[in-house]
Amino acid sequence: MRTDLHRHLTSPLTGVRNLGILAHVDAGKTTVTERILYLTGTTHKRGEVHDGTTVTDFDSQERDRGITIFAAAVSCVWDGHRINLIDTPGHVDFSDEVERSLRVLDGAVAVFDGVAGVEPQSESVWRQADRHRVPRIAFVNKLDRAGADLDAAVASIRARLHTVPLVVQLPIGKEDGFTGVVDLLRMRSLVWADGRGTFEEGRVPDALREEALRRRRLLEETVAELHPVALEEFCAQSTVSAQTLSAALRDLTRTGEGVVVLCGSAYRNRGIEPLLEAVVAYLPSPLDVPAVRGTLDGAVQKRSADPAAPFAALVFKVNSTAKGRLTYLRVYSGTIRKGDAVLDVGARRNERIGRILRVQAGQHSDVDQAVAGDIVAVIGLKAARAGATLCTPAAPLVLEPPSVADPVVSVAVEARRRIDTERLGSALARLVEEDPSLAVRTDPETGQTVLSGMGELHLEVAVEKIRRAHGLEIGVGRPQVAYRETVVRGVSGLVYRHVKQEGGAGQFAHVVLDVEPLEAGDNSGGDAMDFAFRSTVVGGRVPQEYVRAVEAGCRDALAEGPLGGHPVTGLRVTLADGATHSKDSSEMAFRTAGRLALRESLRNSVMVLLEPVVEVTVTVPDDAVGGVLGDLAARRGRVSGSTARAGTSVISATVPLAELFGYATRLRSRTQGRGTFTTRATGFAPAPGAVPRGTPDR
């Protein structure tokens, strides 16, 4: 079914699929992507991760490390449908790349290891997709490996992801004997002959027919429980036709009530064609998703995926290449052509589109225009950053940008040669522009330049990128983690009066604050810092605009806590009372009062220092379990479980992030290079020796 890549330029929007490949590291995302590109005729040679010949892992660091680091976009065509595909990273340190990709995608394929099932990062990216309401189908990969078990993988999907798996295939053969699948919808067998890369369609093998009928019946019953049309047909005829099942699976996928599960072995080219057919059949086109919502002057507006509507697009990635500064866009409405002027709404800046490029990972081809539903890169924008909204100047609109996680690990960086200091500053600024999850600041006490990111590997990659791209010699200090402070026991009825009179109009604000710990899950009105604010003032003693000013002042005070100047999290502030002056009260006065009052409240509260902790999953040979458990205990790890799996043990533990620096080297030495581990951020916990400090109000 290979087709010409350029046929898609005339395809309607119903024939477009914007999807991502999501999974835990080493589940086979990139190999799945490579096989899709090969089968659709986009490439003429199968790329391999271990050979460093893949299309999407084109960066030198990705090929050296054998993992996906940067989200890469490609386009291909299958059965007359254009598929815009983004291969996302699987390592926890690069979850922000996944977040920005999911923000602009209409669907996704979640890839699971047939042996391991749902792994920690699989769960994390699934939750990210849940937040963005991205419809998904699941592909259980690596069924040719020893220990692979589709049923066990499906059970882990049901138990850990809390969704209803709708299994539409039955494997033919196990492990090395895996040769194909039974299609339960059409009750046919698909068998891939070794080395040919194509499948042969036939009857269901006699040895599997009874099991296939049982599973088909189970699929019908499960779908009938969830879909009214399928239920009506099932009750009337005691069965559900393939056509009704297919339509119901499409509806359930798009609503998120169920997830279609397919299986195969991407490395051996088995199961990719049915996966592509499922992408076309079940995942939505740009016309099937709700119209994008934006705001303008506080009013909500909608833009449908119509090429004739006013242009609106979201920038989700910026990258500097030899061709220039590439700005990656998802076009939500309208049409854009070379030379068009666009408005960067957030920056209030007009820019001009120089070139429009169809992206093939590290390769690009020029196109004359891009329409609603397209994912393209443009050259010519000088200032637009990830999260920016671009639109027609005559019809401005602000689209919701992707969220950016707070960095948790920091290192000090400096140029080895003083003459390179300015070049290093420019390189860091460009790095942060390309990756918003990185942050650069200057320590006010030491004068050091501090680079912060999502993990140790994230910072290693960022520093190495500067070295390779700019030829700079850089010194790097030991990583430091980002601590937080929180309230253990607060204060009530703290009175603060802000009075200032220095000629002219004065400042007067009187506030009474209650401060208390924020209960788990109770952050209504709060934000990512776990802060909640409310007012119980009655009788109009404090006007509403001054209440908002007090809240803004309290948020200002969260930046530095009393224990060590770390951000404060996990507290609720209540404005219990206050008073105003007819002439001297203002929003500025109440904002200042709110900031100073909360600072004084925190000094009088019982506070504790928090450190970031991560969930670690360590896979080691059975003979090394004792040493690994002892090492985790020495790193203040709390083991939560251990599972035996085909001569290896999988250990789950919660470990402070600060204790994991250098753990990869230690694990390799303890297991003779056979041990691996992955991490997933889980939040914050009290730091060791963090004795609560402060005196509560009695």
Solvent accessible surface area in square Angstrom, and as a share of the most:
residue,aa,sasa,rsa
1,M,139,0.62
2,R,124,0.45
3,T,32,0.19
4,D,84,0.44
5,L,41,0.20
6,H,108,0.48
7,R,121,0.44
8,H,6,0.03
9,L,99,0.49
10,T,126,0.74
11,S,30,0.19
12,P,91,0.57
13,L,20,0.10
14,T,79,0.46
15,G,7,0.07
16,V,1,0.00
17,R,8,0.03
18,N,1,0.01
19,L,2,0.01
20,G,0,0.00
21,I,0,0.00
22,L,1,0.00
23,A,2,0.01
24,H,5,0.02
25,V,27,0.15
26,D,113,0.58
27,A,1,0.00
28,G,12,0.12
29,K,11,0.05
30,T,9,0.05
31,T,21,0.12
32,V,0,0.00
33,T,0,0.00
34,E,1,0.01
35,R,2,0.01
36,I,2,0.01
37,L,0,0.00
38,Y,41,0.16
39,L,21,0.11
40,T,2,0.01
41,G,18,0.17
42,T,31,0.18
43,T,24,0.14
44,H,149,0.67
45,K,159,0.67
46,R,82,0.30
47,G,4,0.04
48,E,30,0.13
49,V,45,0.26
50,H,127,0.57
51,D,89,0.46
52,G,17,0.16
53,T,67,0.39
54,T,2,0.01
55,V,39,0.23
56,T,0,0.00
57,D,5,0.03
58,F,78,0.33
59,D,36,0.19
60,S,61,0.39
61,Q,4,0.02
62,E,2,0.01
63,R,103,0.38
64,D,100,0.52
65,R,90,0.33
66,G,34,0.32
67,I,36,0.18
68,T,9,0.05
69,I,0,0.00
70,F,43,0.18
71,A,9,0.07
72,A,4,0.03
73,A,11,0.08
74,V,2,0.01
75,S,4,0.02
76,C,0,0.00
77,V,2,0.01
78,W,6,0.02
79,D,85,0.44
80,G,24,0.23
81,H,40,0.18
82,R,10,0.03
83,I,1,0.00
84,N,3,0.02
85,L,2,0.01
86,I,2,0.01
87,D,0,0.00
88,T,0,0.00
89,P,0,0.00
90,G,2,0.02
91,H,41,0.18
92,V,25,0.15
93,D,9,0.05
94,F,8,0.03
95,S,24,0.15
96,D,7,0.04
97,E,12,0.06
98,V,0,0.00
99,E,10,0.04
100,R,6,0.02
101,S,2,0.01
102,L,1,0.01
103,R,37,0.13
104,V,1,0.01
105,L,12,0.06
106,D,9,0.05
107,G,1,0.01
108,A,0,0.00
109,V,1,0.00
110,A,4,0.03
111,V,0,0.00
112,F,3,0.01
113,D,10,0.05
114,G,1,0.01
115,V,28,0.16
116,A,19,0.15
117,G,3,0.03
118,V,5,0.03
119,E,35,0.16
120,P,6,0.04
121,Q,3,0.01
122,S,3,0.02
123,E,27,0.12
124,S,22,0.14
125,V,3,0.02
126,W,12,0.04
127,R,74,0.27
128,Q,15,0.07
129,A,0,0.00
130,D,60,0.31
131,R,150,0.55
132,H,51,0.23
133,R,211,0.77
134,V,4,0.03
135,P,14,0.09
136,R,23,0.08
137,I,0,0.00
138,A,0,0.00
139,F,0,0.00
140,V,0,0.00
141,N,3,0.02
142,K,39,0.16
143,L,7,0.04
144,D,16,0.08
145,R,106,0.39
146,A,76,0.59
147,G,35,0.34
148,A,14,0.11
149,D,66,0.34
150,L,10,0.05
151,D,74,0.38
152,A,57,0.44
153,A,3,0.02
154,V,10,0.06
155,A,49,0.38
156,S,25,0.16
157,I,0,0.00
158,R,131,0.48
159,A,67,0.52
160,R,84,0.30
161,L,3,0.02
162,H,146,0.65
163,T,21,0.12
164,V,51,0.29
165,P,9,0.05
166,L,1,0.01
167,V,30,0.17
168,V,8,0.05
169,Q,5,0.02
170,L,9,0.05
171,P,27,0.17
172,I,22,0.11
173,G,35,0.34
174,K,171,0.72
175,E,69,0.31
176,D,127,0.66
177,G,41,0.39
178,F,0,0.00
179,T,51,0.30
180,G,0,0.00
181,V,0,0.00
182,V,0,0.00
183,D,13,0.07
184,L,1,0.00
185,L,8,0.04
186,R,146,0.53
187,M,45,0.20
188,R,37,0.13
189,S,7,0.04
190,L,2,0.01
191,V,52,0.30
192,W,6,0.02
193,A,32,0.25
194,D,113,0.59
195,G,80,0.77
196,R,144,0.52
197,G,11,0.11
198,T,74,0.43
199,F,57,0.24
200,E,91,0.41
201,E,107,0.48
202,G,35,0.34
203,R,180,0.66
204,V,1,0.01
205,P,45,0.29
206,D,111,0.57
207,A,101,0.78
208,L,40,0.20
209,R,103,0.38
210,E,146,0.66
211,E,51,0.23
212,A,0,0.00
213,L,89,0.44
214,R,131,0.48
215,R,41,0.15
216,R,31,0.11
217,R,96,0.35
218,L,99,0.49
219,L,6,0.03
220,E,6,0.03
221,E,66,0.30
222,T,29,0.17
223,V,0,0.00
224,A,4,0.03
225,E,141,0.63
226,L,53,0.26
227,H,22,0.10
228,P,99,0.62
229,V,88,0.51
230,A,0,0.00
231,L,83,0.41
232,E,127,0.57
233,E,33,0.15
234,F,37,0.15
235,C,98,0.59
236,A,83,0.64
237,Q,117,0.52
238,S,63,0.41
239,T,57,0.33
240,V,1,0.00
241,S,43,0.28
242,A,30,0.23
243,Q,140,0.62
244,T,21,0.12
245,L,0,0.00
246,S,33,0.21
247,A,56,0.43
248,A,0,0.00
249,L,0,0.00
250,R,69,0.25
251,D,63,0.32
252,L,1,0.01
253,T,1,0.00
254,R,60,0.22
255,T,90,0.52
256,G,48,0.46
257,E,84,0.38
258,G,4,0.04
259,V,3,0.02
260,V,0,0.00
261,V,0,0.00
262,L,7,0.03
263,C,0,0.00
264,G,0,0.00
265,S,1,0.01
266,A,0,0.00
267,Y,117,0.45
268,R,109,0.40
269,N,23,0.12
270,R,17,0.06
271,G,0,0.00
272,I,0,0.00
273,E,11,0.05
274,P,9,0.06
275,L,0,0.00
276,L,1,0.01
277,E,54,0.24
278,A,5,0.04
279,V,1,0.01
280,V,22,0.12
281,A,38,0.30
282,Y,16,0.06
283,L,2,0.01
284,P,3,0.02
285,S,2,0.01
286,P,3,0.02
287,L,92,0.46
288,D,63,0.33
289,V,43,0.25
290,P,122,0.77
291,A,38,0.29
292,V,20,0.11
293,R,138,0.50
294,G,4,0.03
295,T,59,0.34
296,L,52,0.26
297,D,144,0.75
298,G,72,0.69
299,A,57,0.44
300,V,83,0.48
301,Q,64,0.29
302,K,129,0.55
303,R,21,0.08
304,S,61,0.39
305,A,18,0.14
306,D,58,0.30
307,P,57,0.36
308,A,93,0.72
309,A,24,0.19
310,P,62,0.39
311,F,9,0.04
312,A,0,0.00
313,A,0,0.00
314,L,0,0.00
315,V,0,0.00
316,F,6,0.02
317,K,21,0.09
318,V,2,0.01
319,N,29,0.15
320,S,39,0.25
321,T,49,0.29
322,A,119,0.92
323,K,96,0.41
324,G,28,0.27
325,R,41,0.15
326,L,0,0.00
327,T,0,0.00
328,Y,10,0.04
329,L,0,0.00
330,R,4,0.01
331,V,0,0.00
332,Y,24,0.09
333,S,0,0.00
334,G,0,0.00
335,T,27,0.15
336,I,1,0.01
337,R,125,0.46
338,K,96,0.41
339,G,35,0.34
340,D,50,0.26
341,A,44,0.34
342,V,3,0.01
343,L,30,0.15
344,D,4,0.02
345,V,20,0.12
346,G,68,0.66
347,A,60,0.46
348,R,215,0.78
349,R,102,0.37
350,N,103,0.53
351,E,12,0.05
352,R,147,0.54
353,I,1,0.00
354,G,42,0.40
355,R,85,0.31
356,I,0,0.00
357,L,0,0.00
358,R,9,0.03
359,V,5,0.03
360,Q,26,0.12
361,A,2,0.02
362,G,29,0.28
363,Q,132,0.59
364,H,31,0.14
365,S,48,0.31
366,D,76,0.39
367,V,20,0.12
368,D,105,0.55
369,Q,78,0.34
370,A,1,0.00
371,V,34,0.20
372,A,0,0.00
373,G,0,0.00
374,D,4,0.02
375,I,7,0.03
376,V,0,0.00
377,A,0,0.00
378,V,0,0.00
379,I,25,0.13
380,G,32,0.31
381,L,2,0.01
382,K,154,0.65
383,A,36,0.28
384,A,0,0.00
385,R,117,0.43
386,A,24,0.18
387,G,14,0.14
388,A,17,0.13
389,T,4,0.02
390,L,0,0.00
391,C,0,0.00
392,T,44,0.26
393,P,60,0.38
394,A,98,0.76
395,A,23,0.18
396,P,38,0.24
397,L,0,0.00
398,V,60,0.35
399,L,2,0.01
400,E,123,0.55
401,P,71,0.44
402,P,11,0.07
403,S,69,0.44
404,V,73,0.42
405,A,48,0.37
406,D,65,0.34
407,P,34,0.22
408,V,25,0.14
409,V,0,0.00
410,S,15,0.10
411,V,5,0.03
412,A,20,0.15
413,V,5,0.03
414,E,111,0.50
415,A,18,0.14
416,R,158,0.58
417,R,124,0.45
418,R,217,0.79
419,I,137,0.70
420,D,5,0.02
421,T,82,0.48
422,E,144,0.65
423,R,111,0.40
424,L,9,0.04
425,G,40,0.38
426,S,73,0.47
427,A,2,0.01
428,L,4,0.02
429,A,65,0.50
430,R,119,0.43
431,L,11,0.05
432,V,29,0.16
433,E,37,0.16
434,E,16,0.07
435,D,23,0.12
436,P,35,0.22
437,S,2,0.01
438,L,5,0.03
439,A,41,0.32
440,V,56,0.32
441,R,127,0.46
442,T,89,0.52
443,D,32,0.17
444,P,126,0.79
445,E,161,0.72
446,T,89,0.51
447,G,54,0.52
448,Q,92,0.41
449,T,40,0.23
450,V,12,0.07
451,L,0,0.00
452,S,11,0.07
453,G,0,0.00
454,M,32,0.14
455,G,2,0.02
456,E,54,0.24
457,L,31,0.15
458,H,6,0.03
459,L,5,0.03
460,E,84,0.38
461,V,4,0.02
462,A,4,0.03
463,V,7,0.04
464,E,42,0.19
465,K,51,0.22
466,I,4,0.02
467,R,92,0.34
468,R,113,0.41
469,A,71,0.55
470,H,55,0.25
471,G,59,0.56
472,L,6,0.03
473,E,111,0.50
474,I,5,0.03
475,G,8,0.08
476,V,67,0.38
477,G,31,0.30
478,R,157,0.57
479,P,23,0.15
480,Q,105,0.47
481,V,16,0.09
482,A,25,0.19
483,Y,59,0.23
484,R,21,0.08
485,E,0,0.00
486,T,18,0.11
487,V,5,0.03
488,V,66,0.38
489,R,133,0.48
490,G,16,0.15
491,V,7,0.04
492,S,72,0.47
493,G,40,0.38
494,L,20,0.10
495,V,83,0.48
496,Y,47,0.18
497,R,136,0.50
498,H,22,0.10
499,V,94,0.54
500,K,92,0.39
501,Q,111,0.50
502,E,141,0.63
503,G,61,0.58
504,G,66,0.63
505,A,99,0.77
506,G,10,0.10
507,Q,45,0.20
508,F,28,0.12
509,A,0,0.00
510,H,30,0.13
511,V,0,0.00
512,V,18,0.11
513,L,0,0.00
514,D,40,0.21
515,V,4,0.02
516,E,66,0.29
517,P,49,0.31
518,L,26,0.13
519,E,123,0.55
520,A,108,0.84
521,G,85,0.82
522,D,53,0.27
523,N,61,0.31
524,S,84,0.54
525,G,59,0.57
526,G,24,0.23
527,D,59,0.30
528,A,100,0.77
529,M,45,0.20
530,D,61,0.32
531,F,0,0.00
532,A,0,0.00
533,F,24,0.10
534,R,115,0.42
535,S,47,0.30
536,T,72,0.42
537,V,29,0.17
538,V,116,0.67
539,G,81,0.77
540,G,63,0.60
541,R,121,0.44
542,V,9,0.05
543,P,46,0.29
544,Q,109,0.48
545,E,70,0.31
546,Y,33,0.13
547,V,11,0.06
548,R,141,0.52
549,A,9,0.07
550,V,0,0.00
551,E,43,0.19
552,A,27,0.21
553,G,0,0.00
554,C,0,0.00
555,R,76,0.28
556,D,50,0.26
557,A,1,0.01
558,L,9,0.05
559,A,64,0.49
560,E,111,0.50
561,G,8,0.08
562,P,56,0.35
563,L,40,0.20
564,G,49,0.47
565,G,38,0.36
566,H,53,0.24
567,P,41,0.26
568,V,0,0.00
569,T,17,0.10
570,G,18,0.17
571,L,0,0.00
572,R,27,0.10
573,V,0,0.00
574,T,7,0.04
575,L,0,0.00
576,A,34,0.26
577,D,50,0.26
578,G,0,0.00
579,A,29,0.22
580,T,56,0.33
581,H,78,0.35
582,S,115,0.74
583,K,172,0.73
584,D,30,0.15
585,S,15,0.10
586,S,42,0.27
587,E,98,0.44
588,M,134,0.60
589,A,0,0.00
590,F,0,0.00
591,R,108,0.40
592,T,22,0.13
593,A,0,0.00
594,G,0,0.00
595,R,64,0.23
596,L,51,0.25
597,A,0,0.00
598,L,0,0.00
599,R,92,0.34
600,E,54,0.24
601,S,0,0.00
602,L,3,0.01
603,R,144,0.52
604,N,58,0.30
605,S,0,0.00
606,V,9,0.05
607,M,1,0.01
608,V,10,0.06
609,L,44,0.22
610,L,20,0.10
611,E,5,0.02
612,P,6,0.04
613,V,16,0.09
614,V,9,0.05
615,E,33,0.15
616,V,0,0.00
617,T,18,0.10
618,V,0,0.00
619,T,42,0.24
620,V,1,0.00
621,P,14,0.09
622,D,77,0.40
623,D,114,0.59
624,A,12,0.09
625,V,29,0.16
626,G,55,0.53
627,G,33,0.32
628,V,1,0.00
629,L,64,0.32
630,G,44,0.42
631,D,7,0.03
632,L,0,0.00
633,A,68,0.53
634,A,83,0.64
635,R,31,0.11
636,R,89,0.32
637,G,15,0.14
638,R,164,0.60
639,V,72,0.41
640,S,89,0.57
641,G,32,0.30
642,S,74,0.48
643,T,81,0.47
644,A,88,0.68
645,R,71,0.26
646,A,86,0.67
647,G,52,0.50
648,T,43,0.25
649,S,12,0.08
650,V,15,0.09
651,I,0,0.00
652,S,30,0.19
653,A,0,0.00
654,T,30,0.18
655,V,0,0.00
656,P,9,0.06
657,L,18,0.09
658,A,25,0.20
659,E,51,0.23
660,L,11,0.06
661,F,27,0.11
662,G,41,0.40
663,Y,2,0.01
664,A,40,0.31
665,T,86,0.50
666,R,105,0.38
667,L,3,0.02
668,R,126,0.46
669,S,75,0.49
670,R,89,0.32
671,T,0,0.00
672,Q,134,0.60
673,G,49,0.47
674,R,124,0.45
675,G,7,0.07
676,T,87,0.51
677,F,56,0.23
678,T,26,0.15
679,T,20,0.11
680,R,52,0.19
681,A,67,0.52
682,T,71,0.41
683,G,31,0.30
684,F,74,0.31
685,A,29,0.22
686,P,89,0.56
687,A,11,0.09
688,P,82,0.51
689,G,76,0.73
690,A,25,0.19
691,V,110,0.63
692,P,69,0.43
693,R,144,0.53
694,G,43,0.42
695,T,90,0.52
696,P,16,0.10
697,D,86,0.45
698,R,241,0.88
